[in-house]
Amino acid sequence: MLFFTIVSFYLCVLIFINLYRAIYGPDILTRIAAINAIGTKTVMILILIGFIYGRVEMFIDIAIVYALLSFIATIVAAKYFLTRRSIE
């Protein structure tokens, strides 16, 4: 249990590093990639929470739905900004 807590803490630290990149990124595609990385790390944290509580099957379902929504949002945002041609 201590292992999962430590790994979750480090993932949270990595999320804050990506959050900095998402706020102060040089262009919009870098910011979108940082937000996608935050979503990926959130999925891993959800699965680790499932291991901690002993309900892995429930948290895996939640993580799959969250990953799907994150992926679709990333694709839509990238397509929107590419067709808008406001990338600098």
Secondary structure, 3 states (H helix, E strand, C coil): CHHHHHHHHHHHHHHHHHHHHHHHCCCHHHHHHHHHHHHHHHHHHHHHHHHHHCCHHHHHHHHHHHHHHHHHHHHHHHHHHHHHCCCC
